[in-house]
Amino acid sequence: MNEEELEEVFFDEIETITGKIYLGRVERIVPGLEAAFVKIGKGKNGFLKLNEVNESYKKTILRGQEITEGAKVLVQVKKDASGKKGPQVTSQIGVADRFVVIFPFKKVIGVSRKIEDKMERRRLRSLAVDLRKKYDVGIIVRTAAESVDEEEIIKNFQETLEKWHRILQKFRRSRKPKVLYEENPIEQVIREKLNSKIDKLVYNDRSLLGILEKYIQNLPKKPELIYTEGDLFEKYFIYDRLKRLLSRTIPLKSGGNIIIDKTEALTVIDVNSESYTSAESQEELALRTNMEAIEEIVRQLILRNIGGIVVIDFIKHRDPRNYERLVNYFREVAKKDGGRIEIFGFTTLGLFEITRKRTVKPLDALLFTKCPVCSGTGRVISQRIILKRIREDLKKFKGSEEIILKVHPNMSGYFKKEDVKRLQKEYRVKVTLDYSWSDPNSYELIVKTKKGGK
């Protein structure tokens, strides 16, 4: 949280397999897709791109052979299963720790883009080059390594390398598909998110203290650790914020708002301004609202974990220079998302296009399931249509003794006393209303005949 605003939320109860390393078996190779389907255990088979399988991987894992059906392979999940698609897996294993990520089969060298100081980047890259030459593995130095002594980074690198060797040994000893390596989700979040910009860290489980102290010991500026008993989500009103978070319309402080609509193919965001005031021109108002909307849009993308194609309809500008200002400002604000957002700019129709990478399910998919009534559309059959169908059915039982009509409560406005009397007169039958029917798309008629039957 930042100044009472929710910035990111994680749930350790939510199952995700992203980042887990598996022993898998190749079930099927599809030459047309240049891919293989890999059995990794329960659930759907993983999708593996064959062009990622390099010579280093073949030498270490496949004993110099090509991938064949039935082959034992080592893979890591890049992206959770979604809908009908199985998880995406990769042969380019990455083993992460506090200061480094090592890549045994990729000879990459890099420094986190969040580290902006040129001298610091040069220092860390030089260290990464030395480690790469000595140990023959790819290495990326993480944001947490900024201003940390080289000895500490080297120690962490060696611990990560030992972790990799244990995974490899376990792979060579095993035969059946299974998980070879997975992280504690709470420790993973602490490792990924803890930095010197955090002022306070509140926890409600004393067993976490050792983990927290482990990860803050090398921070130049250490956060204050606060132990609090009870439900922290309730204490800090997170539950209330989550309800607002998942609303379709998000108000802006200036009085405008953004509206977020998700479809199967993309996410559409519409920016609306506050009422025009004479104190400023429409152009100034549009620019101010659009700038404010950019900050909220990026925040919502991170919070909701929205991925894929995102199209934004900003308030239109007369001055073309303002569109350039929006692109530049969006690029600046998007840095807080760690390079997940790619900006394509404005189309000829004036729509702003971006894409965002994500590896786990979006927040709404984790918190909700499809409505069994509307199947996730948010719509049910119109009451007028239901009423028309009821009238058609009543014709069939004209002259019966009594009809008990079970309908959903949303039909109550269509069955006032005078409406019921009109129906009874028209169809010569007593109509008794029962509003206990749970499905707004249907109804039930219970017919009592004059002989006492049903």
C-alpha positions as CSV (number, residue, x, y, z in Angstrom):
1,M,0.0,0.0,0.0
2,N,1.1,3.5,-0.7
3,E,-0.6,6.5,1.0
4,E,-3.7,4.4,1.7
5,E,-3.9,3.2,-1.9
6,L,-3.7,-0.5,-2.7
7,E,-0.8,-1.1,-5.2
8,E,-0.5,-4.9,-5.4
9,V,-2.2,-7.8,-3.8
10,F,-1.2,-11.5,-3.6
11,F,-3.0,-14.5,-2.3
12,D,-0.9,-17.4,-1.0
13,E,-4.0,-19.7,-1.1
14,I,-4.3,-19.3,-4.8
15,E,-2.7,-22.2,-6.7
16,T,-0.2,-21.3,-9.4
17,I,2.5,-23.4,-11.0
18,T,4.4,-20.6,-12.7
19,G,8.1,-20.8,-11.9
20,K,7.9,-24.5,-10.8
21,I,10.5,-26.8,-12.3
22,Y,9.3,-30.3,-13.4
23,L,10.5,-33.6,-14.7
24,G,8.3,-34.2,-17.7
25,R,7.7,-36.7,-20.4
26,V,7.1,-35.8,-24.1
27,E,3.7,-37.1,-25.0
28,R,3.4,-35.8,-28.5
29,I,5.5,-33.7,-31.0
30,V,3.6,-31.5,-33.5
31,P,6.0,-30.6,-36.3
32,G,3.6,-28.0,-37.8
33,L,3.6,-26.1,-34.5
34,E,7.3,-26.8,-33.9
35,A,6.2,-27.7,-30.4
36,A,5.9,-30.7,-28.0
37,F,3.2,-31.5,-25.5
38,V,4.8,-32.5,-22.2
39,K,3.2,-34.5,-19.4
40,I,4.2,-32.8,-16.1
41,G,1.8,-34.6,-13.8
42,K,-1.8,-33.7,-13.0
43,G,-3.8,-31.4,-15.2
44,K,-3.2,-30.5,-18.9
45,N,0.0,-31.2,-20.7
46,G,2.5,-28.3,-21.0
47,F,3.2,-26.6,-24.3
48,L,6.9,-26.5,-25.1
49,K,8.4,-24.6,-28.1
50,L,11.1,-26.8,-29.7
51,N,13.1,-23.8,-31.0
52,E,14.0,-23.0,-27.4
53,V,15.8,-26.3,-27.0
54,N,19.5,-25.4,-27.6
55,E,22.7,-27.4,-27.8
56,S,23.6,-26.8,-24.2
57,Y,20.2,-28.2,-23.0
58,K,20.6,-31.2,-25.3
59,K,24.0,-32.0,-24.0
60,T,23.1,-31.8,-20.3
61,I,19.5,-33.1,-20.3
62,L,19.1,-35.2,-23.5
63,R,22.7,-36.6,-23.6
64,G,23.3,-35.0,-27.0
65,Q,20.1,-36.4,-28.6
66,E,17.1,-34.6,-30.2
67,I,13.8,-34.5,-28.4
68,T,11.6,-37.5,-29.2
69,E,8.2,-38.7,-28.0
70,G,8.7,-40.4,-24.6
71,A,11.9,-38.5,-23.8
72,K,12.5,-37.4,-20.2
73,V,12.8,-33.6,-20.1
74,L,13.4,-30.8,-17.6
75,V,11.0,-27.9,-18.0
76,Q,9.9,-24.8,-16.1
77,V,6.4,-23.3,-16.2
78,K,6.3,-19.9,-17.8
79,K,2.6,-19.3,-17.7
80,D,-0.3,-21.0,-15.9
81,A,-3.0,-22.9,-17.8
82,S,-5.8,-20.6,-19.0
83,G,-9.2,-21.7,-20.3
84,K,-8.7,-24.6,-22.6
85,K,-5.0,-24.0,-23.0
86,G,-2.5,-25.9,-20.9
87,P,0.5,-24.3,-19.2
88,Q,3.3,-22.9,-21.2
89,V,6.7,-24.5,-20.3
90,T,10.2,-23.7,-21.3
91,S,13.5,-25.5,-21.5
92,Q,15.3,-22.3,-20.6
93,I,15.4,-22.9,-16.9
94,G,15.9,-19.8,-14.6
95,V,16.7,-20.3,-10.9
96,A,16.1,-17.1,-8.9
97,D,17.3,-15.9,-5.6
98,R,17.6,-12.5,-3.8
99,F,20.3,-10.9,-5.9
100,V,20.6,-13.0,-9.0
101,V,18.8,-15.2,-11.5
102,I,21.0,-17.9,-13.1
103,F,20.3,-19.5,-16.5
104,P,22.2,-22.8,-16.9
105,F,21.4,-23.2,-20.6
106,K,21.5,-19.6,-21.7
107,K,24.6,-17.4,-21.8
108,V,22.8,-14.2,-21.0
109,I,24.4,-11.4,-19.0
110,G,22.2,-8.6,-17.7
111,V,21.4,-6.0,-14.9
112,S,17.9,-5.1,-13.9
113,R,16.5,-2.1,-15.8
114,K,15.2,-0.7,-12.5
115,I,18.8,0.1,-11.5
116,E,19.4,3.5,-13.3
117,D,22.7,4.7,-11.9
118,K,25.3,4.2,-14.7
119,M,28.2,3.6,-12.3
120,E,26.3,1.0,-10.4
121,R,25.1,-0.7,-13.6
122,R,28.8,-0.9,-14.8
123,R,29.9,-2.3,-11.4
124,L,27.2,-5.0,-11.4
125,R,27.7,-5.9,-15.1
126,S,31.4,-6.3,-14.6
127,L,30.7,-8.7,-11.7
128,A,28.2,-10.7,-13.8
129,V,30.7,-11.0,-16.6
130,D,33.3,-12.5,-14.2
131,L,30.8,-14.9,-12.8
132,R,29.7,-15.9,-16.2
133,K,33.3,-16.7,-17.4
134,K,34.1,-18.6,-14.2
135,Y,30.9,-20.8,-13.9
136,D,29.7,-20.9,-17.5
137,V,26.0,-20.0,-16.7
138,G,23.9,-17.0,-17.7
139,I,23.3,-14.5,-15.0
140,I,21.0,-11.5,-14.5
141,V,21.7,-9.2,-11.5
142,R,18.4,-8.2,-9.8
143,T,17.2,-4.8,-8.5
144,A,17.9,-5.9,-4.8
145,A,21.6,-6.1,-5.6
146,E,21.9,-2.3,-5.9
147,S,24.5,-0.9,-3.5
148,V,25.1,-4.4,-2.1
149,D,28.7,-5.6,-1.5
150,E,30.2,-7.9,-4.2
151,E,30.9,-10.5,-1.5
152,E,27.3,-10.8,-0.6
153,I,26.2,-11.0,-4.3
154,I,28.8,-13.7,-5.0
155,K,27.7,-15.6,-1.9
156,N,24.1,-15.5,-3.1
157,F,25.2,-16.6,-6.6
158,Q,26.9,-19.6,-5.2
159,E,23.9,-20.5,-3.1
160,T,21.7,-20.3,-6.3
161,L,24.2,-22.4,-8.2
162,E,24.1,-25.1,-5.5
163,K,20.3,-25.0,-5.7
164,W,20.5,-25.6,-9.4
165,H,22.9,-28.6,-8.9
166,R,20.4,-30.2,-6.5
167,I,17.6,-29.8,-9.0
168,L,19.7,-31.5,-11.7
169,Q,20.7,-34.3,-9.4
170,K,17.0,-34.9,-8.5
171,F,16.2,-34.9,-12.2
172,R,18.8,-37.5,-13.0
173,R,17.6,-39.8,-10.2
174,S,13.9,-39.6,-11.0
175,R,11.8,-41.2,-13.8
176,K,8.2,-40.2,-13.4
177,P,6.8,-36.7,-14.1
178,K,6.8,-34.6,-10.9
179,V,7.7,-31.3,-9.4
180,L,11.4,-31.0,-8.8
181,Y,11.5,-27.5,-7.4
182,E,9.0,-25.0,-6.0
183,E,9.2,-22.0,-3.8
184,N,7.3,-21.0,-0.7
185,P,4.8,-18.5,-2.2
186,I,5.1,-16.1,0.8
187,E,8.9,-16.1,0.8
188,Q,8.8,-15.6,-3.0
189,V,6.7,-12.4,-2.6
190,I,8.9,-11.1,0.2
191,R,12.0,-11.7,-1.9
192,E,10.5,-10.1,-5.0
193,K,8.9,-7.1,-3.4
194,L,11.0,-6.1,-0.4
195,N,13.2,-3.1,-1.1
196,S,14.5,0.1,0.5
197,K,11.5,2.1,-0.7
198,I,9.3,0.3,1.8
199,D,8.9,2.2,5.1
200,K,6.9,-0.3,7.2
201,L,6.3,-4.0,7.0
202,V,3.4,-5.4,9.0
203,Y,3.1,-9.1,9.6
204,N,0.8,-11.3,11.7
205,D,2.7,-14.6,11.8
206,R,5.8,-14.8,14.1
207,S,7.2,-17.6,12.0
208,L,7.9,-15.1,9.2
209,L,10.2,-13.0,11.3
210,G,13.3,-15.1,10.4
211,I,12.5,-14.8,6.7
212,L,11.9,-11.1,6.9
213,E,15.2,-10.5,8.8
214,K,17.1,-12.6,6.2
215,Y,15.9,-10.4,3.3
216,I,16.2,-7.0,5.0
217,Q,19.7,-7.4,6.3
218,N,21.4,-6.2,3.1
219,L,19.0,-3.3,2.4
220,P,20.7,0.1,2.6
221,K,17.5,1.5,4.2
222,K,15.6,-1.1,6.4
223,P,11.8,-1.0,6.8
224,E,10.3,-0.9,10.3
225,L,9.0,-4.4,11.2
226,I,5.6,-4.3,13.0
227,Y,3.9,-7.4,14.4
228,T,0.1,-7.2,14.6
229,E,-2.3,-10.0,15.6
230,G,-5.5,-10.7,13.7
231,D,-6.6,-10.3,10.1
232,L,-4.5,-7.6,8.5
233,F,-6.8,-7.4,5.4
234,E,-9.6,-6.5,7.8
235,K,-7.5,-4.1,9.9
236,Y,-6.3,-2.2,6.9
237,F,-9.6,-2.3,5.0
238,I,-8.2,-4.4,2.2
239,Y,-11.5,-6.3,1.7
240,D,-13.3,-3.1,1.1
241,R,-10.7,-1.9,-1.3
242,L,-10.9,-5.2,-3.2
243,K,-14.6,-4.7,-3.7
244,R,-14.0,-1.2,-5.2
245,L,-11.1,-2.5,-7.2
246,L,-13.2,-5.0,-9.1
247,S,-15.8,-2.4,-10.1
248,R,-16.2,-1.6,-13.8
249,T,-16.0,2.1,-13.3
250,I,-13.1,3.7,-11.4
251,P,-13.4,7.4,-10.3
252,L,-10.5,9.8,-10.8
253,K,-9.7,12.4,-8.1
254,S,-10.4,15.2,-10.6
255,G,-14.0,14.0,-11.1
256,G,-13.5,12.0,-14.3
257,N,-13.4,8.3,-14.5
258,I,-12.1,5.3,-16.4
259,I,-14.3,2.3,-17.4
260,I,-12.7,-1.1,-17.9
261,D,-14.3,-3.8,-20.0
262,K,-12.7,-7.2,-20.6
263,T,-13.4,-9.4,-23.6
264,E,-12.0,-12.8,-24.7
265,A,-9.5,-11.1,-27.0
266,L,-8.6,-7.8,-25.3
267,T,-9.3,-5.3,-22.6
268,V,-10.8,-1.9,-23.5
269,I,-10.4,1.2,-21.2
270,D,-12.4,4.3,-21.8
271,V,-11.4,7.6,-20.2
272,N,-14.1,10.2,-19.4
273,S,-13.7,13.7,-18.2
274,E,-15.4,15.7,-15.5
275,S,-17.8,18.4,-16.5
276,Y,-16.3,21.3,-18.5
277,T,-15.6,24.4,-16.3
278,S,-14.9,27.9,-17.6
279,A,-11.8,28.1,-15.4
280,E,-9.7,26.2,-18.0
281,S,-10.0,25.3,-21.6
282,Q,-11.3,22.0,-22.8
283,E,-7.8,21.1,-24.1
284,E,-6.2,21.7,-20.7
285,L,-9.0,19.7,-19.0
286,A,-8.6,16.8,-21.4
287,L,-4.8,16.7,-20.9
288,R,-5.1,16.9,-17.1
289,T,-7.7,14.1,-17.0
290,N,-5.7,12.0,-19.4
291,M,-2.5,12.3,-17.4
292,E,-4.4,11.4,-14.2
293,A,-6.0,8.5,-16.0
294,I,-2.6,7.1,-17.1
295,E,-1.5,6.8,-13.4
296,E,-4.8,5.0,-12.5
297,I,-4.7,2.7,-15.6
298,V,-1.2,1.5,-14.8
299,R,-2.2,0.9,-11.2
300,Q,-5.3,-1.0,-12.3
301,L,-3.3,-3.1,-14.8
302,I,-0.9,-4.2,-12.0
303,L,-3.6,-4.7,-9.3
304,R,-5.9,-6.6,-11.5
305,N,-3.0,-8.4,-13.3
306,I,-4.6,-7.7,-16.7
307,G,-2.5,-9.2,-19.5
308,G,-2.6,-9.3,-23.3
309,I,-3.8,-6.5,-25.6
310,V,-5.1,-3.4,-24.0
311,V,-6.8,-0.6,-26.0
312,I,-7.3,2.8,-24.4
313,D,-9.7,5.5,-25.6
314,F,-8.3,8.7,-24.2
315,I,-10.2,12.0,-24.3
316,K,-9.4,13.6,-27.7
317,H,-6.9,16.5,-28.2
318,R,-6.8,19.2,-30.8
319,D,-3.1,19.8,-30.3
320,P,-1.1,16.8,-31.7
321,R,1.8,17.6,-29.3
322,N,-0.4,16.5,-26.4
323,Y,-0.6,13.0,-27.8
324,E,3.2,12.8,-27.7
325,R,3.1,14.0,-24.1
326,L,0.7,11.2,-23.2
327,V,3.0,8.5,-24.8
328,N,6.0,9.8,-22.9
329,Y,4.2,10.0,-19.6
330,F,2.7,6.5,-20.1
331,R,6.2,5.2,-20.8
332,E,7.4,6.8,-17.6
333,V,4.6,5.6,-15.3
334,A,4.8,2.1,-16.8
335,K,8.3,1.7,-15.4
336,K,6.8,0.7,-12.0
337,D,5.5,-2.5,-13.7
338,G,9.0,-3.8,-14.2
339,G,9.1,-3.9,-18.0
340,R,5.9,-5.9,-18.5
341,I,4.2,-3.2,-20.5
342,E,5.0,-2.7,-24.2
343,I,3.7,0.5,-25.8
344,F,2.7,0.7,-29.4
345,G,1.2,4.2,-29.4
346,F,-1.8,5.7,-31.1
347,T,-3.6,4.2,-34.0
348,T,-5.1,6.1,-37.0
349,L,-8.4,6.0,-35.1
350,G,-6.8,7.7,-32.1
351,L,-6.8,4.6,-29.9
352,F,-3.8,3.9,-27.7
353,E,-2.5,0.4,-27.9
354,I,-0.3,-1.5,-25.4
355,T,0.3,-5.1,-24.4
356,R,1.1,-6.4,-21.0
357,K,2.8,-9.7,-20.1
358,R,1.5,-11.8,-17.2
359,T,2.3,-15.3,-16.0
360,V,-0.5,-16.0,-13.6
361,K,-4.3,-15.6,-13.9
362,P,-5.8,-12.1,-13.6
363,L,-7.3,-11.1,-10.2
364,D,-10.9,-11.4,-11.3
365,A,-10.3,-15.0,-12.4
366,L,-8.8,-15.9,-9.0
367,L,-11.5,-14.3,-6.9
368,F,-14.6,-15.1,-8.9
369,T,-16.1,-17.9,-11.0
370,K,-18.6,-17.6,-13.8
371,C,-22.1,-16.8,-12.7
372,P,-24.1,-20.1,-13.2
373,V,-27.2,-18.0,-14.3
374,C,-25.8,-15.6,-16.9
375,S,-22.6,-17.7,-17.7
376,G,-20.5,-14.7,-17.1
377,T,-22.2,-12.3,-19.6
378,G,-23.8,-10.1,-16.9
379,R,-27.1,-10.4,-18.6
380,V,-30.3,-12.3,-18.1
381,I,-33.5,-12.6,-20.3
382,S,-35.6,-9.5,-20.2
383,Q,-38.6,-9.6,-17.8
384,R,-40.9,-8.6,-20.8
385,I,-39.8,-11.7,-22.7
386,I,-40.4,-13.9,-19.6
387,L,-43.9,-12.3,-19.2
388,K,-44.8,-13.0,-22.8
389,R,-43.8,-16.7,-22.4
390,I,-45.9,-16.9,-19.2
391,R,-48.9,-15.5,-21.0
392,E,-48.5,-18.1,-23.8
393,D,-48.3,-20.9,-21.2
394,L,-51.4,-19.6,-19.3
395,K,-53.4,-19.9,-22.5
396,K,-52.7,-23.7,-22.4
397,F,-54.4,-24.0,-19.0
398,K,-57.3,-21.6,-19.5
399,G,-60.2,-22.5,-17.2
400,S,-58.1,-24.5,-14.7
401,E,-58.9,-24.2,-11.0
402,E,-55.6,-22.6,-9.9
403,I,-52.1,-21.9,-11.2
404,I,-49.2,-21.4,-8.8
405,L,-46.7,-19.3,-10.7
406,K,-43.1,-19.5,-9.4
407,V,-41.0,-16.6,-10.7
408,H,-37.7,-14.8,-9.8
409,P,-38.1,-11.7,-7.5
410,N,-37.1,-9.5,-10.4
411,M,-40.5,-10.1,-11.9
412,S,-42.4,-8.5,-8.9
413,G,-42.8,-5.2,-10.7
414,Y,-44.8,-7.0,-13.5
415,F,-47.3,-8.7,-11.1
416,K,-49.0,-5.9,-9.2
417,K,-52.6,-6.6,-7.9
418,E,-54.3,-5.1,-11.0
419,D,-52.0,-7.2,-13.3
420,V,-52.8,-10.4,-11.5
421,K,-56.6,-9.6,-11.6
422,R,-56.3,-8.9,-15.3
423,L,-54.6,-12.3,-15.9
424,Q,-57.2,-14.1,-13.8
425,K,-60.1,-12.5,-15.7
426,E,-58.5,-13.1,-19.1
427,Y,-57.6,-16.8,-18.6
428,R,-60.5,-17.6,-16.1
429,V,-58.1,-19.1,-13.5
430,K,-56.9,-18.2,-10.1
431,V,-53.2,-17.1,-10.2
432,T,-51.1,-17.4,-7.0
433,L,-47.6,-15.8,-7.2
434,D,-44.5,-17.4,-5.5
435,Y,-41.3,-15.4,-5.7
436,S,-39.0,-18.2,-4.5
437,W,-37.8,-19.2,-8.0
438,S,-34.0,-18.8,-8.2
439,D,-33.4,-18.6,-12.0
440,P,-34.3,-15.2,-13.6
441,N,-34.2,-16.9,-17.1
442,S,-37.1,-19.2,-16.4
443,Y,-40.2,-19.9,-14.3
444,E,-42.4,-22.8,-13.2
445,L,-46.2,-23.3,-13.5
446,I,-48.0,-25.7,-11.1
447,V,-51.5,-26.3,-12.4
448,K,-54.4,-27.4,-10.2
449,T,-57.3,-28.8,-12.2
450,K,-60.9,-28.5,-11.2
451,K,-61.0,-32.2,-10.3
452,G,-58.3,-31.6,-7.7
453,G,-55.4,-32.9,-9.7
454,K,-52.1,-31.2,-10.7
